[in-house]
C-alpha cells in the first residue's frame, strides 16, 4: 500500500506541474495583443480546478506517507511541508493575484504597467527550486 501512496504522491506532483500556468506567465510577459492576453488568461483559468485537485492530492498523499512511514518526528518532513506551503503562498500571492489583476483590467495602460512589473522568473525559480529541495529531503531524509 505504501508504494501506491508514493505513486499517487509523485503522480499528483507531475499532474500539478503539467497544469501549472508558469509557461503561460512567460508568454504573458512578452505578449501585448489584448486578444492573445485574454486567451492566455482563459487557458490559465481553465486549468485552475485541476491545479487545486493535484495540489490537494499532493498534500494529502504526503501527509498519509508521513504517517505510514512514521516520519512526523523528523525535521526533514516538517521542512518539506513548510517549503511546499511556502511555494503555494508565493505562487498564489505573486502569480495568481497578479494574473487576476491583469485579467480584470480593461485599461491598456494599466495592463501594460502590470505586465511590465510582472516577473515570471520569480514563479519559476520558487517552484523549481522549492520542489528540488523537497525532492532532496524526501530522497535523502537528512537529519537537520
MDTraj code that builds the backbone (N, CA, C; nanometers):
import mdtraj as md
import numpy as np

residues = "UNK UNK UNK UNK UNK UNK UNK UNK UNK UNK UNK UNK UNK UNK UNK UNK UNK UNK UNK UNK UNK UNK UNK UNK UNK UNK UNK UNK UNK UNK UNK UNK UNK UNK UNK UNK UNK UNK UNK UNK UNK UNK UNK UNK UNK UNK UNK UNK UNK UNK UNK UNK UNK UNK UNK UNK UNK UNK UNK UNK UNK UNK UNK UNK UNK UNK UNK UNK UNK UNK UNK UNK UNK UNK UNK UNK UNK UNK UNK UNK UNK UNK UNK UNK UNK UNK UNK UNK UNK UNK UNK UNK UNK UNK UNK UNK UNK UNK UNK UNK UNK UNK UNK UNK UNK UNK UNK UNK UNK UNK UNK UNK UNK UNK UNK UNK UNK UNK UNK UNK UNK UNK UNK UNK UNK UNK UNK UNK UNK UNK UNK UNK UNK UNK UNK UNK UNK UNK UNK UNK UNK UNK UNK UNK".split()
xyz = np.array([
    [0.0824, -0.1198, 0.0000],
    [0.0000, 0.0000, 0.0000],
    [0.0867, 0.1260, 0.0000],
    [0.1983, 0.1205, 0.0735],
    [0.2874, 0.2359, 0.0827],
    [0.3354, 0.2785, -0.0561],
    [0.3737, 0.1816, -0.1385],
    [0.4217, 0.2133, -0.2740],
    [0.3131, 0.2800, -0.3584],
    [0.1880, 0.2396, -0.3405],
    [0.0787, 0.3017, -0.4143],
    [0.0594, 0.4476, -0.3728],
    [0.0743, 0.4732, -0.2451],
    [0.0604, 0.6118, -0.1980],
    [0.1783, 0.6954, -0.2506],
    [0.2977, 0.6370, -0.2534],
    [0.4134, 0.7063, -0.3127],
    [0.3848, 0.7358, -0.4601],
    [0.3298, 0.6366, -0.5304],
    [0.2944, 0.6561, -0.6706],
    [0.1952, 0.7713, -0.6865],
    [0.0901, 0.7726, -0.6056],
    [-0.0101, 0.8806, -0.6114],
    [0.0552, 1.0148, -0.5807],
    [0.1449, 1.0156, -0.4833],
    [0.2141, 1.1386, -0.4448],
    [0.2966, 1.1936, -0.5624],
    [0.3762, 1.1086, -0.6225],
    [0.4599, 1.1525, -0.7352],
    [0.3736, 1.1888, -0.8556],
    [0.2723, 1.1077, -0.8853],
    [0.1837, 1.1361, -0.9983],
    [0.1094, 1.2679, -0.9788],
    [0.0696, 1.2989, -0.8565],
    [-0.0019, 1.4249, -0.8327],
    [0.0916, 1.5444, -0.8485],
    [0.2184, 1.5300, -0.8104],
    [0.3153, 1.6378, -0.8343],
    [0.3337, 1.6577, -0.9847],
    [0.3462, 1.5489, -1.0590],
    [0.3585, 1.5599, -1.2041],
    [0.2343, 1.6256, -1.2645],
    [0.1177, 1.5865, -1.2168],
    [-0.0061, 1.6488, -1.2643],
    [-0.0084, 1.7973, -1.2344],
    [0.0341, 1.8340, -1.1158],
    [0.0405, 1.9752, -1.0770],
    [0.1327, 2.0520, -1.1705],
    [0.2458, 1.9930, -1.2030],
    [0.3402, 2.0595, -1.2927],
    [0.2841, 2.0721, -1.4344],
    [0.2093, 1.9709, -1.4781],
    [0.1544, 1.9739, -1.6137],
    [0.0486, 2.0822, -1.6332],
    [-0.0283, 2.1099, -1.5297],
    [-0.1355, 2.2085, -1.5456],
    [-0.0988, 2.3443, -1.4860],
    [0.0256, 2.3592, -1.4464],
    [0.0655, 2.4848, -1.3833],
    [0.0871, 2.5941, -1.4874],
    [0.0451, 2.7172, -1.4575],
    [0.0489, 2.8245, -1.5574],
    [0.1796, 2.9032, -1.5663],
    [0.2919, 2.8501, -1.5170],
    [0.4166, 2.9267, -1.5259],
    [0.4522, 2.9531, -1.6721],
    [0.4305, 2.8557, -1.7588],
    [0.4572, 2.8765, -1.9012],
    [0.3703, 2.9887, -1.9556],
    [0.2441, 2.9910, -1.9148],
    [0.1540, 3.0989, -1.9549],
    [0.2079, 3.2325, -1.9056],
    [0.2619, 3.2355, -1.7846],
    [0.3156, 3.3594, -1.7283],
    [0.4291, 3.4144, -1.8138],
    [0.5163, 3.3266, -1.8635],
    [0.6250, 3.3731, -1.9506],
    [0.5706, 3.4301, -2.0811],
    [0.4667, 3.3676, -2.1359],
    [0.4050, 3.4199, -2.2580],
    [0.3354, 3.5530, -2.2314],
    [0.2690, 3.5636, -2.1165],
    [0.2020, 3.6886, -2.0804],
    [0.3004, 3.8049, -2.0750],
    [0.4160, 3.7787, -2.0198],
    [0.5174, 3.8823, -2.0036],
    [0.5566, 3.9430, -2.1376],
    [0.5563, 3.8616, -2.2423],
    [0.6001, 3.9089, -2.3738],
    [0.4858, 3.9570, -2.4623],
    [0.3652, 3.9143, -2.4334],
    [0.2514, 3.9423, -2.5217],
    [0.1974, 4.0833, -2.4994],
    [0.1586, 4.1502, -2.6078],
    [0.0975, 4.2823, -2.5957],
    [-0.0363, 4.2928, -2.6693],
    [-0.0729, 4.1893, -2.7411],
    [-0.2015, 4.1861, -2.8097],
    [-0.3089, 4.1488, -2.7074],
    [-0.4043, 4.2385, -2.6870],
    [-0.5078, 4.2200, -2.5853],
    [-0.5845, 4.0892, -2.6048],
    [-0.6165, 4.0562, -2.7282],
    [-0.6905, 3.9335, -2.7564],
    [-0.6096, 3.8105, -2.7141],
    [-0.4815, 3.8092, -2.7472],
    [-0.3956, 3.6951, -2.7106],
    [-0.3760, 3.6867, -2.5596],
    [-0.3655, 3.8022, -2.4952],
    [-0.3536, 3.8044, -2.3489],
    [-0.4768, 3.7404, -2.2871],
    [-0.5935, 3.7767, -2.3346],
    [-0.7183, 3.7192, -2.2823],
    [-0.7239, 3.5679, -2.3062],
    [-0.6768, 3.5233, -2.4217],
    [-0.6738, 3.3792, -2.4489],
    [-0.5819, 3.3067, -2.3505],
    [-0.4637, 3.3632, -2.3254],
    [-0.3707, 3.3017, -2.2303],
    [-0.4319, 3.2956, -2.0907],
    [-0.5010, 3.4011, -2.0526],
    [-0.5648, 3.4036, -1.9214],
    [-0.6762, 3.3002, -1.9115],
    [-0.7487, 3.2790, -2.0213],
    [-0.8534, 3.1770, -2.0229],
    [-0.7946, 3.0367, -2.0085],
    [-0.6807, 3.0117, -2.0730],
    [-0.6135, 2.8820, -2.0606],
    [-0.5741, 2.8587, -1.9152],
    [-0.5176, 2.9609, -1.8543],
    [-0.4764, 2.9501, -1.7140],
    [-0.5966, 2.9234, -1.6236],
    [-0.7040, 2.9938, -1.6460],
    [-0.8240, 2.9770, -1.5637],
    [-0.8871, 2.8396, -1.5838],
    [-0.8830, 2.7886, -1.7066],
    [-0.9427, 2.6577, -1.7350],
    [-0.8740, 2.5461, -1.6570],
    [-0.7462, 2.5630, -1.6281],
    [-0.6710, 2.4592, -1.5569],
    [-0.6768, 2.4772, -1.4055],
    [-0.7422, 2.5809, -1.3584],
    [-0.7421, 2.6138, -1.2159],
    [-0.7970, 2.5018, -1.1278],
    [-0.9079, 2.4434, -1.1653],
    [-0.9673, 2.3365, -1.0836],
    [-0.8734, 2.2160, -1.0751],
    [-0.8128, 2.1812, -1.1880],
    [-0.7188, 2.0685, -1.1876],
    [-0.5974, 2.0978, -1.0994],
    [-0.5496, 2.2221, -1.1030],
    [-0.4360, 2.2590, -1.0173],
    [-0.4688, 2.2338, -0.8719],
    [-0.5873, 2.2752, -0.8275],
    [-0.6251, 2.2567, -0.6869],
    [-0.6442, 2.1096, -0.6529],
    [-0.6944, 2.0310, -0.7458],
    [-0.7095, 1.8870, -0.7222],
    [-0.5722, 1.8228, -0.7036],
    [-0.4804, 1.8528, -0.7948],
    [-0.3453, 1.7954, -0.7831],
    [-0.2727, 1.8474, -0.6592],
    [-0.2927, 1.9742, -0.6262],
    [-0.2323, 2.0288, -0.5047],
    [-0.2838, 1.9524, -0.3825],
    [-0.4145, 1.9322, -0.3765],
    [-0.4741, 1.8591, -0.2646],
    [-0.4260, 1.7152, -0.2568],
    [-0.4203, 1.6482, -0.3718],
    [-0.3702, 1.5098, -0.3743],
    [-0.2246, 1.5025, -0.3279],
    [-0.1443, 1.5983, -0.3708],
    [-0.0044, 1.6011, -0.3287],
    [0.0054, 1.6186, -0.1777],
    [-0.0695, 1.7117, -0.1257],
    [-0.0658, 1.7399, 0.0177],
    [-0.1175, 1.6208, 0.0991],
    [-0.2324, 1.5686, 0.0620],
    [-0.2926, 1.4577, 0.1367],
    [-0.2056, 1.3324, 0.1283],
    [-0.1561, 1.3003, 0.0099],
    [-0.0734, 1.1796, -0.0021],
    [0.0573, 1.1965, 0.0751],
    [0.1121, 1.3166, 0.0778],
    [0.2326, 1.3419, 0.1572],
    [0.2073, 1.3248, 0.3059],
    [0.0926, 1.3730, 0.3515],
    [0.0563, 1.3579, 0.4931],
    [0.0376, 1.2096, 0.5273],
    [-0.0327, 1.1372, 0.4401],
    [-0.0531, 0.9931, 0.4623],
    [0.0811, 0.9207, 0.4669],
    [0.1709, 0.9545, 0.3742],
    [0.3029, 0.8914, 0.3738],
    [0.3807, 0.9238, 0.5011],
    [0.3615, 1.0441, 0.5520],
    [0.4259, 1.0812, 0.6782],
    [0.3828, 0.9902, 0.7919],
    [0.2539, 0.9561, 0.7941],
    [0.2041, 0.8635, 0.8977],
    [0.2491, 0.7203, 0.8703],
    [0.2387, 0.6781, 0.7452],
    [0.2744, 0.5406, 0.7120],
    [0.4221, 0.5124, 0.7379],
    [0.5071, 0.6112, 0.7156],
    [0.6499, 0.5920, 0.7362],
    [0.6982, 0.6364, 0.8733],
    [0.6061, 0.6803, 0.9565],
    [0.6416, 0.7317, 1.0901],
    [0.7468, 0.8425, 1.0816],
    [0.7240, 0.9366, 0.9896],
    [0.8202, 1.0439, 0.9666],
    [0.7866, 1.1743, 1.0385],
    [0.6733, 1.1804, 1.1089],
    [0.6308, 1.3078, 1.1665],
    [0.7246, 1.3598, 1.2743],
    [0.8087, 1.2752, 1.3280],
    [0.9058, 1.3196, 1.4284],
    [1.0363, 1.3670, 1.3674],
    [1.0439, 1.3692, 1.2335],
    [1.1678, 1.4094, 1.1669],
    [1.1584, 1.5531, 1.1165],
    [1.2713, 1.6207, 1.1237],
    [1.2748, 1.7612, 1.0808],
    [1.2594, 1.7745, 0.9295],
    [1.3105, 1.6768, 0.8541],
    [1.3046, 1.6888, 0.7086],
    [1.1610, 1.6933, 0.6593],
    [1.0718, 1.6167, 0.7211],
    [0.9316, 1.6160, 0.6778],
    [0.8674, 1.7521, 0.7039],
    [0.8925, 1.8071, 0.8220],
    [0.8365, 1.9387, 0.8546],
    [0.8935, 2.0465, 0.7631],
    [1.0226, 2.0362, 0.7317],
    [1.0847, 2.1321, 0.6401],
    [1.0202, 2.1222, 0.5017],
    [0.9981, 1.9996, 0.4541],
    [0.9347, 1.9792, 0.3234],
    [0.7931, 2.0362, 0.3213],
    [0.7193, 2.0144, 0.4284],
    [0.5823, 2.0660, 0.4367],
    [0.5815, 2.2189, 0.4373],
    [0.6706, 2.2790, 0.5140],
    [0.6799, 2.4261, 0.5190],
    [0.7186, 2.4819, 0.3817],
    [0.8130, 2.4174, 0.3158],
    [0.8544, 2.4625, 0.1829],
    [0.7397, 2.4496, 0.0832],
    [0.6677, 2.3377, 0.0877],
    [0.5559, 2.3170, -0.0049],
    [0.4478, 2.4236, 0.0139],
    [0.4129, 2.4505, 0.1385],
    [0.3120, 2.5536, 0.1666],
    [0.3652, 2.6915, 0.1263],
    [0.4925, 2.7164, 0.1490],
    [0.5529, 2.8451, 0.1103],
    [0.5491, 2.8643, -0.0408],
    [0.5780, 2.7581, -0.1149],
    [0.5690, 2.7661, -0.2611],
    [0.4267, 2.8038, -0.3010],
    [0.3290, 2.7388, -0.2407],
    [0.1882, 2.7664, -0.2731],
    [0.1524, 2.9112, -0.2429],
    [0.2003, 2.9640, -0.1308],
    [0.1704, 3.1026, -0.0939],
    [0.2314, 3.1993, -0.1953],
    [0.3584, 3.1773, -0.2305],
    [0.4244, 3.2656, -0.3282],
    [0.3535, 3.2577, -0.4628],
    [0.3230, 3.1366, -0.5068],
    [0.2554, 3.1194, -0.6355],
    [0.1194, 3.1895, -0.6363],
    [0.0463, 3.1753, -0.5269],
    [-0.0864, 3.2356, -0.5198],
    [-0.0781, 3.3872, -0.5085],
    [0.0026, 3.4349, -0.4171],
    [0.0098, 3.5796, -0.3947],
    [0.0730, 3.6533, -0.5115],
    [0.1890, 3.6063, -0.5535],
    [0.2586, 3.6793, -0.6591],
    [0.2041, 3.6437, -0.7970],
    [0.1859, 3.5160, -0.8228],
    [0.1398, 3.4743, -0.9548],
    [-0.0092, 3.4884, -0.9735],
    [-0.0849, 3.4194, -0.8894],
    [-0.2303, 3.4165, -0.9056],
    [-0.2955, 3.5527, -0.8942],
    [-0.2593, 3.6261, -0.7939],
    [-0.3214, 3.7578, -0.7753],
    [-0.2815, 3.8562, -0.8851],
    [-0.1561, 3.8497, -0.9270],
    [-0.1125, 3.9380, -1.0360],
    [-0.1854, 3.9030, -1.1644],
    [-0.1948, 3.7748, -1.1938],
    [-0.2650, 3.7327, -1.3147],
    [-0.4130, 3.7696, -1.3060],
    [-0.4724, 3.7580, -1.1886],
    [-0.6123, 3.8002, -1.1713],
    [-0.6285, 3.9492, -1.1976],
    [-0.5346, 4.0303, -1.1476],
    [-0.5418, 4.1755, -1.1719],
    [-0.5276, 4.2060, -1.3207],
    [-0.4379, 4.1344, -1.3871],
    [-0.4218, 4.1538, -1.5319],
    [-0.5519, 4.1166, -1.6027],
    [-0.6124, 4.0065, -1.5628],
    [-0.7374, 3.9613, -1.6259],
    [-0.8514, 4.0590, -1.6020],
    [-0.8525, 4.1228, -1.4864],
    [-0.9636, 4.2114, -1.4509],
    [-0.9532, 4.3509, -1.5117],
    [-0.8346, 4.3916, -1.5536],
    [-0.8197, 4.5271, -1.6046],
    [-0.8700, 4.5387, -1.7485],
    [-0.9272, 4.6507, -1.7775],
    [-0.9740, 4.6806, -1.9134],
    [-0.8974, 4.8003, -1.9702],
    [-0.8111, 4.8571, -1.8906],
    [-0.7330, 4.9740, -1.9305],
    [-0.5976, 4.9271, -1.9837],
    [-0.5672, 4.9621, -2.1093],
    [-0.4430, 4.9169, -2.1720],
    [-0.3192, 4.9658, -2.0980],
    [-0.3225, 5.0900, -2.0512],
    [-0.2066, 5.1448, -1.9802],
    [-0.1842, 5.0701, -1.8483],
    [-0.2922, 5.0408, -1.7775],
    [-0.2815, 4.9655, -1.6522],
    [-0.2309, 4.8237, -1.6791],
    [-0.2819, 4.7616, -1.7842],
    [-0.2366, 4.6269, -1.8182],
    [-0.0875, 4.6283, -1.8508],
    [-0.0440, 4.7281, -1.9254],
    [0.0987, 4.7402, -1.9598],
    [0.1833, 4.7547, -1.8337],
    [0.1378, 4.8352, -1.7388],
    [0.2110, 4.8516, -1.6122],
    [0.2208, 4.7193, -1.5367],
    [0.1084, 4.6500, -1.5282],
    [0.1076, 4.5217, -1.4575],
    [0.1991, 4.4203, -1.5254],
    [0.1930, 4.4136, -1.6572],
    [0.2770, 4.3195, -1.7306],
    [0.4248, 4.3550, -1.7200],
    [0.4562, 4.4837, -1.7197],
    [0.5977, 4.5231, -1.7124],
    [0.6566, 4.4941, -1.5746],
    [0.5746, 4.4998, -1.4698],
    [0.6240, 4.4716, -1.3340],
    [0.6243, 4.3219, -1.3017],
    [0.5496, 4.2451, -1.3781],
    [0.5360, 4.1022, -1.3526],
    [0.6626, 4.0292, -1.3957],
    [0.7169, 3.9457, -1.3063],
    [0.8382, 3.8713, -1.3370],
    [0.8110, 3.7211, -1.3188],
    [0.7872, 3.6493, -1.4283],
    [0.7565, 3.5067, -1.4165],
    [0.8736, 3.4242, -1.3629],
    [0.9939, 3.4801, -1.3667],
    [1.1092, 3.4084, -1.3121],
    [1.0952, 3.3863, -1.1624],
    [1.0272, 3.4768, -1.0944],
    [1.0028, 3.4576, -0.9508],
    [0.9262, 3.3279, -0.9297],
    [0.8258, 3.3054, -1.0114],
    [0.7450, 3.1835, -1.0014],
    [0.8255, 3.0601, -1.0407],
    [0.8993, 3.0699, -1.1495],
    [0.9764, 2.9555, -1.1974],
    [1.0840, 2.9135, -1.0978],
    [1.1560, 3.0108, -1.0443],
    [1.2641, 2.9792, -0.9502],
    [1.2070, 2.9290, -0.8180],
    [1.1006, 2.9930, -0.7701],
    [1.0379, 2.9492, -0.6454],
    [0.9871, 2.8064, -0.6576],
    [0.9132, 2.7789, -0.7641],
    [0.8567, 2.6456, -0.7822],
    [0.9626, 2.5393, -0.8057],
    [1.0516, 2.5645, -0.8993],
    [1.1545, 2.4656, -0.9322],
    [1.2507, 2.4454, -0.8159],
    [1.3008, 2.5565, -0.7631],
    [1.3955, 2.5458, -0.6516],
    [1.3336, 2.4789, -0.5305],
    [1.2117, 2.5197, -0.4972],
    [1.1445, 2.4612, -0.3821],
    [1.1185, 2.3130, -0.3989],
    [1.0726, 2.2746, -0.5171],
    [1.0456, 2.1320, -0.5406],
    [1.1738, 2.0487, -0.5416],
    [1.2831, 2.1060, -0.5906],
    [1.4103, 2.0333, -0.5862],
    [1.4583, 2.0130, -0.4422],
    [1.4399, 2.1132, -0.3585],
    [1.4769, 2.0983, -0.2175],
    [1.3897, 1.9910, -0.1523],
    [1.2597, 1.9936, -0.1816],
    [1.1698, 1.8916, -0.1264],
    [1.2097, 1.7528, -0.1759],
    [1.2427, 1.7407, -0.3029],
    [1.2855, 1.6126, -0.3569],
    [1.4106, 1.5632, -0.2838],
    [1.5058, 1.6516, -0.2617],
    [1.6258, 1.6162, -0.1863],
    [1.5877, 1.5654, -0.0470],
    [1.5016, 1.6398, 0.0216],
    [1.4603, 1.5996, 0.1570],
    [1.3928, 1.4630, 0.1573],
    [1.3061, 1.4385, 0.0584],
    [1.2344, 1.3114, 0.0525],
    [1.3266, 1.1939, 0.0216],
    [1.4216, 1.2151, -0.0671],
    [1.5093, 1.1049, -0.1073],
    [1.6172, 1.0741, -0.0054],
    [1.6761, 1.1778, 0.0525],
    [1.7913, 1.1577, 0.1408],
    [1.7565, 1.1638, 0.2895],
    [1.6376, 1.2188, 0.3213],
    [1.5890, 1.2248, 0.4599],
    [1.6995, 1.2667, 0.5589],
    [1.7599, 1.3818, 0.5342],
    [1.8704, 1.4244, 0.6214],
    [1.8210, 1.4575, 0.7611],
    [1.9077, 1.4425, 0.8565],
    [1.8762, 1.4863, 0.9930],
    [1.9183, 1.6320, 1.0005],
    [1.8269, 1.7157, 1.0313],
    [1.8555, 1.8598, 1.0330],
    [1.8845, 1.9074, 1.1738],
])
top = md.Topology()
chain = top.add_chain()
for i, resn in enumerate(residues, 1):
    res = top.add_residue(resn, chain, resSeq=i)
    for name in ("N", "CA", "C"):
        top.add_atom(name, md.element.get_by_symbol(name[0]), res)
traj = md.Trajectory(xyz[None], top)
